[in-house]
């Protein structure tokens, strides 16, 4: 939408590669913990406080699996911005 104001907070961390420890599924675990939208989650607290309307998290291997990149994206409300 041209001229629309879209609110988004993005946080990105560089992490050691999970290529050699793929069985532990650490990146997927972190993604689930931060992206979970159920009771007592980070998201439920942000919504309760009127600070956010959505949340997303995930990880990806970068540069031929030399490191992972983990990100959390939040759609803040006007108050949360």
Backbone torsions as a table, in degrees:
resi	resn	phi	psi	omega
1	UNK	NA	113.4	179.8
2	UNK	-60.3	131.5	177.4
3	UNK	80.0	-1.3	-179.6
4	UNK	-74.5	144.6	176.7
5	UNK	-94.7	112.7	180.0
6	UNK	-108.2	124.0	-179.9
7	UNK	-94.1	130.4	175.4
8	UNK	-158.4	133.6	173.2
9	UNK	-111.2	126.0	179.6
10	UNK	-120.6	129.6	176.5
11	UNK	-122.9	130.5	-176.3
12	UNK	-130.5	132.6	178.3
13	UNK	-121.5	141.6	171.2
14	UNK	-91.9	131.3	-176.9
15	UNK	-129.1	159.6	175.8
16	UNK	-57.5	150.5	179.8
17	UNK	-60.9	139.2	177.0
18	UNK	-98.8	8.6	-176.6
19	UNK	-58.2	-40.0	-177.6
20	UNK	-84.5	-11.6	-179.0
21	UNK	-121.3	30.0	-173.8
22	UNK	-58.1	-26.3	-179.2
23	UNK	-65.9	-29.1	-179.2
24	UNK	-74.6	-19.8	178.1
25	UNK	55.9	35.7	-178.7
26	UNK	-55.4	-46.0	179.5
27	UNK	-61.4	-38.9	179.1
28	UNK	-66.9	-37.2	178.4
29	UNK	-63.3	-48.2	178.5
30	UNK	-60.1	-43.1	179.7
31	UNK	-60.4	-41.3	178.6
32	UNK	-66.1	-44.1	-178.3
33	UNK	-61.3	-48.0	-176.8
34	UNK	-79.5	-28.8	-177.2
35	UNK	-93.3	-6.9	-179.0
36	UNK	-60.6	138.7	-177.2
37	UNK	-115.0	12.6	-177.5
38	UNK	-84.1	-173.5	179.3
39	UNK	-57.2	144.4	177.5
40	UNK	63.1	20.9	178.2
41	UNK	-93.0	166.7	173.7
42	UNK	-56.0	-45.3	-178.9
43	UNK	-60.8	-44.0	-179.0
44	UNK	-62.8	-34.8	176.6
45	UNK	-67.4	-44.5	179.2
46	UNK	-62.0	-39.2	177.9
47	UNK	-68.1	-45.2	-179.6
48	UNK	-57.6	-38.3	-179.9
49	UNK	-83.7	-1.6	179.5
50	UNK	72.7	29.4	-174.3
51	UNK	-102.3	-20.4	-176.0
52	UNK	-148.9	156.9	178.0
53	UNK	-115.9	-16.9	176.6
54	UNK	-157.5	162.2	178.1
55	UNK	-147.7	148.1	178.4
56	UNK	-148.5	145.1	176.6
57	UNK	-148.2	157.4	179.6
58	UNK	-178.5	174.3	179.1
59	UNK	-138.9	159.4	178.1
60	UNK	-150.2	145.7	175.2
61	UNK	-82.6	141.4	-176.2
62	UNK	-126.4	160.0	176.1
63	UNK	46.1	64.0	177.2
64	UNK	54.3	43.1	177.1
65	UNK	67.1	22.8	179.9
66	UNK	-79.5	-21.6	173.5
67	UNK	-158.1	164.5	175.5
68	UNK	-106.1	154.4	174.8
69	UNK	-122.0	122.6	179.9
70	UNK	-110.6	135.4	-178.6
71	UNK	-134.9	149.9	171.8
72	UNK	-128.7	128.2	177.3
73	UNK	-118.7	134.7	-178.3
74	UNK	-128.8	136.9	174.1
75	UNK	-95.7	96.2	-177.0
76	UNK	-77.6	151.1	169.6
77	UNK	-76.9	177.3	176.1
78	UNK	-59.6	-41.7	177.0
79	UNK	-62.9	-42.2	-178.1
80	UNK	-71.3	-23.4	179.7
81	UNK	-71.6	NA	NA
